Amino acid sequence: MPPLFASTLRRTAVLAAAAVSKPRLYSTTIETVPLAFTRHDSPTSTTSGNPPLVILHGLFGSKQNNRSISKAFAKDLNTSVYAVDLRNHGDSPHIKQHDYESMAADVEAFLHDHNLGSDTVLLGHSMGAKAAMAVALRRPALISRIIAVDNAPIEATLASSFGSYVRAMRQIESSHIKKQSDADAILKQYEADLAVRQFLLTNLTRPKGEEHLKFRIPVNILQSALDRMGSFPYHPDKVRCTKPALFVRGTKSHYVPDEVIPIIGRFFPMFTLKDVDAGHWVMAEKPHEFKDIVLEWLAKDQE
């Protein structure tokens, strides 16, 4: 799938300095929500002592987007893989607060509630990557290592396409449509790429007993959170994580330019960077290459 949105990172000294110069402050009281999930177990074993893997999706995504890669990891790692719906996505509850500290707190509660040990591996893509980084920086004792896919611990302005997609979703809902083809016709005015439209329309459902289609994600909440999705609430002078970290970036994506690599090292001094010839959707575009990179890194890290 082609990139859903290209981040318009400020490719100057802002990336090396200002991107981490203004840590954002959030409330110390965070209301958490129980996260919906699908557990994928190894087909060859009902019990496994191998570290569990928790996968976090990106903005407008859900656990169903990671179904195939979750099954593949469960088989190859002989372990349980938990594909999670973050707050305001998929089947998880809707809540007004939507920022990385809140998402991290939800994940931390999820790890605790499901008795996942400190050997857990946390993998996230895009928004999910920043959420995973936040968990590692907030509560490093809860996990053994993280894998961040095509995102970096910096502030970066998101492309205007984000706002366009939200406007399209609001227009679709206000039009009281009954057929997905009609929704696609509206969305086509904002996005020419069919694959991107199909991805966005996975969120369109018909609630039980209702006649018209609606988005299962809270469009208004996510619209108000767009600026926060480009931010990162931590500063490398204040906090860091010394657990092993794998950063996988798409070479055709703009989310992790070379200029931010030193910042990654300040937050995660035990990091490894791997490149994949892909856009932002690394796992969807190159699933086998991505899986091999992760398996090789985990094997070396556990030696």
ZIPEWO-V805910 format. One record per residue. N is the residue number from 0. PHI is phi in degrees with one decimal (NA if undefined). Layout:
n=N phi=PHI
n=N phi=PHI
//
This chain:
n=0 phi=NA
n=1 phi=-71.9
n=2 phi=-57.0
n=3 phi=-73.0
n=4 phi=-153.5
n=5 phi=-98.7
n=6 phi=-76.4
n=7 phi=-93.7
n=8 phi=-66.6
n=9 phi=-78.1
n=10 phi=-86.7
n=11 phi=-128.1
n=12 phi=-61.8
n=13 phi=-57.1
n=14 phi=-65.4
n=15 phi=-85.3
n=16 phi=-124.5
n=17 phi=-63.6
n=18 phi=-60.4
n=19 phi=-122.2
n=20 phi=-86.6
n=21 phi=-126.9
n=22 phi=-61.5
n=23 phi=-84.4
n=24 phi=-103.2
n=25 phi=-124.8
n=26 phi=-61.6
n=27 phi=-77.2
n=28 phi=-102.4
n=29 phi=-120.4
n=30 phi=-85.0
n=31 phi=-95.4
n=32 phi=-127.9
n=33 phi=-72.9
n=34 phi=-93.0
n=35 phi=-69.9
n=36 phi=-158.3
n=37 phi=-123.6
n=38 phi=-98.6
n=39 phi=-113.8
n=40 phi=-104.3
n=41 phi=-61.8
n=42 phi=-72.3
n=43 phi=-103.9
n=44 phi=-153.2
n=45 phi=-88.9
n=46 phi=-129.8
n=47 phi=-151.3
n=48 phi=-93.1
n=49 phi=-74.9
n=50 phi=-59.6
n=51 phi=-71.2
n=52 phi=-119.8
n=53 phi=-115.1
n=54 phi=-114.2
n=55 phi=-113.9
n=56 phi=-82.8
n=57 phi=-98.0
n=58 phi=-60.6
n=59 phi=69.5
n=60 phi=-96.3
n=61 phi=-164.8
n=62 phi=-60.9
n=63 phi=-68.0
n=64 phi=-66.0
n=65 phi=-104.2
n=66 phi=-62.9
n=67 phi=-67.2
n=68 phi=-67.8
n=69 phi=-65.3
n=70 phi=-63.4
n=71 phi=-65.7
n=72 phi=-67.1
n=73 phi=-59.3
n=74 phi=-70.0
n=75 phi=-73.6
n=76 phi=-94.8
n=77 phi=50.2
n=78 phi=-149.2
n=79 phi=-94.8
n=80 phi=-117.2
n=81 phi=-108.0
n=82 phi=-92.2
n=83 phi=-109.2
n=84 phi=-94.6
n=85 phi=-70.4
n=86 phi=-53.6
n=87 phi=65.5
n=88 phi=-138.7
n=89 phi=54.7
n=90 phi=-99.9
n=91 phi=-80.9
n=92 phi=-63.3
n=93 phi=-94.6
n=94 phi=-151.3
n=95 phi=-61.7
n=96 phi=-73.9
n=97 phi=-140.1
n=98 phi=-148.4
n=99 phi=-72.0
n=100 phi=-67.0
n=101 phi=-66.8
n=102 phi=-62.4
n=103 phi=-62.9
n=104 phi=-61.9
n=105 phi=-60.3
n=106 phi=-65.7
n=107 phi=-60.9
n=108 phi=-65.5
n=109 phi=-62.1
n=110 phi=-60.1
n=111 phi=-69.3
n=112 phi=-64.3
n=113 phi=-101.7
n=114 phi=54.4
n=115 phi=-84.0
n=116 phi=-76.0
n=117 phi=-72.0
n=118 phi=-88.3
n=119 phi=-61.0
n=120 phi=-102.2
n=121 phi=-111.4
n=122 phi=-122.3
n=123 phi=-139.9
n=124 phi=-113.6
n=125 phi=57.4
n=126 phi=-55.9
n=127 phi=-65.3
n=128 phi=-66.7
n=129 phi=-67.5
n=130 phi=-63.6
n=131 phi=-63.7
n=132 phi=-60.5
n=133 phi=-62.9
n=134 phi=-60.9
n=135 phi=-62.3
n=136 phi=-82.9
n=137 phi=-77.7
n=138 phi=-135.8
n=139 phi=-61.0
n=140 phi=-69.0
n=141 phi=-80.1
n=142 phi=-132.7
n=143 phi=-103.1
n=144 phi=-167.7
n=145 phi=-129.1
n=146 phi=-127.9
n=147 phi=-109.3
n=148 phi=-107.1
n=149 phi=53.3
n=150 phi=-160.1
n=151 phi=-136.8
n=152 phi=-81.4
n=153 phi=-138.0
n=154 phi=-89.4
n=155 phi=-147.9
n=156 phi=-73.6
n=157 phi=-76.8
n=158 phi=-66.3
n=159 phi=-65.5
n=160 phi=-60.8
n=161 phi=-54.5
n=162 phi=-62.3
n=163 phi=-64.0
n=164 phi=-64.4
n=165 phi=-65.1
n=166 phi=-62.2
n=167 phi=-63.2
n=168 phi=-62.6
n=169 phi=-66.7
n=170 phi=-66.1
n=171 phi=-62.0
n=172 phi=-67.5
n=173 phi=-71.9
n=174 phi=-83.8
n=175 phi=52.5
n=176 phi=-80.3
n=177 phi=-115.5
n=178 phi=-121.6
n=179 phi=-64.8
n=180 phi=-63.0
n=181 phi=-69.5
n=182 phi=-65.4
n=183 phi=-63.4
n=184 phi=-63.1
n=185 phi=-69.0
n=186 phi=-63.1
n=187 phi=-63.7
n=188 phi=-68.5
n=189 phi=-109.5
n=190 phi=-143.3
n=191 phi=-79.0
n=192 phi=-76.1
n=193 phi=-62.1
n=194 phi=-62.6
n=195 phi=-65.8
n=196 phi=-63.8
n=197 phi=-62.2
n=198 phi=-61.8
n=199 phi=-62.9
n=200 phi=-77.6
n=201 phi=-64.5
n=202 phi=-87.8
n=203 phi=-91.6
n=204 phi=-137.2
n=205 phi=-111.0
n=206 phi=-57.1
n=207 phi=-57.2
n=208 phi=83.7
n=209 phi=-108.4
n=210 phi=-92.0
n=211 phi=-103.0
n=212 phi=-77.2
n=213 phi=-140.1
n=214 phi=-83.3
n=215 phi=-77.1
n=216 phi=-90.2
n=217 phi=-78.0
n=218 phi=-58.0
n=219 phi=-64.2
n=220 phi=-63.8
n=221 phi=-69.0
n=222 phi=-61.8
n=223 phi=-71.4
n=224 phi=-97.9
n=225 phi=-58.3
n=226 phi=-62.0
n=227 phi=-68.8
n=228 phi=-70.5
n=229 phi=-89.4
n=230 phi=-91.3
n=231 phi=-148.7
n=232 phi=-83.8
n=233 phi=-126.7
n=234 phi=-124.3
n=235 phi=-66.8
n=236 phi=-78.4
n=237 phi=-103.9
n=238 phi=-153.3
n=239 phi=-153.8
n=240 phi=-125.6
n=241 phi=-96.9
n=242 phi=-74.6
n=243 phi=-58.1
n=244 phi=-136.7
n=245 phi=-109.4
n=246 phi=-110.0
n=247 phi=-113.4
n=248 phi=-122.8
n=249 phi=-86.1
n=250 phi=-70.7
n=251 phi=-97.2
n=252 phi=-101.7
n=253 phi=-112.1
n=254 phi=-74.1
n=255 phi=-128.9
n=256 phi=-71.5
n=257 phi=-56.3
n=258 phi=-62.4
n=259 phi=-95.6
n=260 phi=-58.3
n=261 phi=-60.3
n=262 phi=-68.0
n=263 phi=-56.7
n=264 phi=-64.8
n=265 phi=-70.7
n=266 phi=-76.1
n=267 phi=-129.9
n=268 phi=-62.7
n=269 phi=-100.6
n=270 phi=-94.6
n=271 phi=-123.6
n=272 phi=-113.0
n=273 phi=-125.9
n=274 phi=-104.4
n=275 phi=-128.2
n=276 phi=-73.2
n=277 phi=-157.5
n=278 phi=-87.9
n=279 phi=-65.8
n=280 phi=-90.4
n=281 phi=-58.6
n=282 phi=-67.8
n=283 phi=-80.4
n=284 phi=-78.5
n=285 phi=-132.3
n=286 phi=-62.4
n=287 phi=-71.4
n=288 phi=-64.4
n=289 phi=-62.0
n=290 phi=-60.8
n=291 phi=-63.6
n=292 phi=-62.0
n=293 phi=-65.6
n=294 phi=-63.1
n=295 phi=-64.3
n=296 phi=-65.1
n=297 phi=-63.2
n=298 phi=-64.9
n=299 phi=-67.8
n=300 phi=-66.7
n=301 phi=-94.8
n=302 phi=-69.9
//
